[in-house]
Amino acid sequence: MPSIEHIITGFSLLLIISIIASKASSRFGIPSLLIFLFIGIFVGSKQIGDISFHDTRLAQYIGVVALVFILFSGGLETDWKVVKPVLWHGIYLSTFGVLITAVALGFFAVYVLHFSIIEGLLLGSVVSSTDAAAVFSVLRSRKISLSGNLRPLLELESGSNDPMAVFLTIGFISILSETSKSMLDMIPLFVMQMGIGAFMGYLFGKGILLLINKVKLEYDGLYPVFTTSLVLLAYALTNMFNGSGFLAIYIAGLMMGNSNFVQKRNLIHFHSGIAWLMQIAMFLTLGLLVVPSKIASIAWTGFMVSIFLMFVARPLSVFIALFKTGLFFREKLFISWVGLRGSVPIILATFPLLAGVQIADMVFNIAFFIVLTSAIFQGTSIAFMAKLLKVEVPFKDKIQYPLQFEQTDDLNTRLIDFTIPYNSWMIDKTVARIGLPDDSLITLIARSDDFVVPSGKTKVEAGDVLLILVNNNNLQEILDLLSSKHRDN
């Protein structure tokens, strides 16, 4: 039995190695999840690390807790104004899309792998959800942006399709375990779980906001501890009431991210860091759980399932779910290719193992193989496909302002930024001549790679980004003034 010092040292080194190795994601466009998984596999092999780990239940616990924080952080960083135009598109993909993927792959498993119908549907459900977070890391590293609403659509799908995959997986496991149950029993269960999950998510979203703004903690460091506790409580209580805890967590994070509350910026940064820590820990754990020889033994089977998923099941689900959405053919094709599989299929594959399902070992190994092949083939070719299908636009790094301002409900003031168009009437005008209300102030100008602290005599140039402190009562007036094509002086 290793000492606590050896365990802490080993875990710390694994984290450090994973973080440093993830730089390959930026250089070669390799999804970070693939790197974390391989590190886990390597240190678990007898030839390298020889770390023995076979506790499936512990791996599942780690995966579930990690997923809770990843989904909450995803909701927290989702801009509702951006995803609202594609809300129904995202809902179609995260419900009907997941179901169609599971059914299509299920029947493939029945006819090719000779599974029973329920066993095939179970395999399809396990691998039916996507992980767009890995996609975005590749796009950022390769400096590729997507046209139109593709990015918010993929972001919304990835954050909201996990509850459906979890529901289907647990439902088909229960049918296999209890022969008295049928697929018809899943319909009222679905309505109940999603309904309770959505209601509890809304309730906790409102409740957490109220508590954070009303409870004045003496130490800033207690706010992250407070939200961490409330997030875990929200997931646990929702599940206790037979709701979808994952859906509740995502909705609560979405509500918080689009509201004003105390320590908002610090809490978003904290939960982003926690999400990364959880992601690394989860993939390392799942990598340790894998036996490479078992994965190799089903390589051909896994490869056939992966090919069908990538080229048939995923495109079929996307084109059916987005049939009348007005998206171009090439956009749907790109969404189909970006169906990158991540942590959730491997976590869900531990459920049949713990339930004692007869084909559990094969489902787990196939799911793991699918994640690997998806990351290798789809993950490394996303930038190429974006160019090929002409859905990319020039990448623009987000400006990091040296001046920060935290908006709360107690203040009637906010910071906004506005980019000066190249045909704006403000070009070559001094700040004083722009004519902002007396209670508003241009505090900073971002110009190329530099920042300018303006005076009344500073002239505005095309492409400048103005950082403006405004009174909320005058916000619309100011936006109309800045956006107007001309102004009489």
MOCORJO-V481418 format. One record per run of one state. SS is the DSSP state (~ for helix, > for strand, _ for the rest). FROM is the first residue (numbers start at 1). TO is the last residue. Records with the same first field share a line. If there is no record, write none. Layout:
SS->FROM-TO ; FROM-TO
This chain:
_->1-3 ; 22-22 ; 29-31 ; 45-55 ; 77-79 ; 113-116 ; 127-131 ; 142-143 ; 147-149 ; 161-161 ; 178-184 ; 215-220 ; 241-244 ; 258-263 ; 290-291 ; 298-298 ; 322-328 ; 338-342 ; 356-359 ; 389-391 ; 395-412 ; 420-429 ; 435-440 ; 448-449 ; 453-458 ; 460-464 ; 484-489
~->4-21 ; 23-28 ; 32-44 ; 56-76 ; 80-112 ; 117-126 ; 132-141 ; 150-160 ; 162-177 ; 185-214 ; 221-240 ; 245-257 ; 264-289 ; 292-297 ; 299-321 ; 329-337 ; 343-355 ; 360-388 ; 431-434 ; 472-483
>->144-146 ; 392-394 ; 413-419 ; 430-430 ; 441-447 ; 450-452 ; 459-459 ; 465-471
